[in-house]
Amino acid sequence: SVGFGFGAEISHGFSVYFEPSVSWMNYDGPRWTVVNHSFASVIERDFIQRYSLSLSNNKFDFWGFVPTFTVSYTKKDSNIHSREYEKWTTEFTLRQRF
């Protein structure tokens, strides 16, 4: 898994943070799945990409915690077609700032 992020303080106390990441999964053992209309024993291999964008404002500080809104996109490619997906998620969290 590899990821890095970078952020910036922008006007009026807002902060923006972008974090792309990728990961590879190579499973140890085979699993039974349908390949070309018949069952086959396949060792699954996945490649996952994730991109997240977060926005927070340090002026909204509640006992040391700052609300953060995050939007993420995830895409999973796999050699087993039924295990592939794309999804968007939104998160609302409280993060402690130091």
C-alpha positions in Angstrom: 0.0 0.0 0.0 1.3 3.4 -1.0 -0.2 6.8 -0.2 0.7 10.4 0.3 -1.1 13.5 1.1 -0.8 17.2 0.9 -2.8 20.0 2.3 -3.1 23.7 2.5 -4.5 26.3 4.8 -6.8 28.6 2.8 -8.7 31.8 3.8 -11.1 32.2 6.7 -9.7 29.2 8.7 -10.4 26.6 6.1 -8.0 23.7 5.4 -8.1 21.4 2.4 -6.3 18.0 2.3 -5.9 15.6 -0.7 -4.7 12.1 -0.3 -4.4 9.6 -3.2 -3.4 6.0 -2.4 -3.0 2.6 -4.1 -2.7 -0.9 -2.8 -2.1 -4.3 -4.1 -3.6 -7.5 -2.7 -2.2 -10.9 -3.6 -4.1 -13.6 -1.7 -2.4 -16.8 -0.5 -4.8 -19.5 -1.5 -7.2 -20.1 -4.4 -11.0 -19.7 -4.3 -13.6 -21.2 -6.4 -15.3 -18.8 -8.8 -17.0 -18.7 -12.2 -14.6 -18.0 -15.1 -15.8 -18.3 -18.7 -19.1 -19.9 -17.6 -17.6 -22.7 -15.6 -16.1 -23.1 -12.1 -12.4 -22.6 -11.6 -9.9 -22.4 -8.8 -8.4 -18.9 -9.0 -5.9 -17.0 -6.7 -7.4 -13.5 -6.4 -5.3 -10.4 -7.1 -6.6 -6.9 -6.5 -5.5 -3.4 -7.3 -7.3 -0.6 -5.3 -7.1 3.1 -5.9 -8.5 5.6 -3.5 -8.7 9.4 -3.7 -9.9 11.5 -0.8 -10.5 15.2 -0.4 -11.1 16.7 3.0 -12.3 20.1 4.1 -12.2 21.5 7.7 -12.3 24.8 9.4 -10.2 25.4 12.6 -12.5 28.2 13.7 -15.1 25.6 14.6 -13.2 24.1 17.5 -15.3 22.0 20.0 -13.1 21.1 23.0 -10.1 20.6 20.8 -12.0 18.8 18.0 -12.6 20.2 14.5 -15.4 18.9 12.2 -14.1 17.5 8.9 -16.0 16.7 5.8 -14.4 14.1 3.4 -15.4 12.9 -0.1 -13.7 9.7 -1.4 -13.6 7.7 -4.6 -12.5 4.1 -4.5 -12.0 1.8 -7.5 -11.1 -1.9 -7.0 -9.8 -3.9 -10.0 -9.6 -7.7 -9.6 -8.9 -10.7 -11.7 -12.2 -12.0 -10.4 -14.8 -9.8 -12.1 -17.5 -10.1 -9.5 -15.1 -8.6 -6.9 -14.6 -5.3 -8.8 -16.3 -2.1 -7.8 -16.3 1.6 -7.9 -17.8 3.7 -5.1 -18.1 7.2 -3.7 -18.3 7.9 0.0 -18.8 10.9 2.2 -17.7 11.1 5.8 -18.3 13.6 8.6 -15.7 13.3 11.4 -14.4 15.2 14.4 -10.6 15.3 14.4 -8.4 16.4 17.2 -6.0 19.1 16.3 -2.6 19.5 18.0 
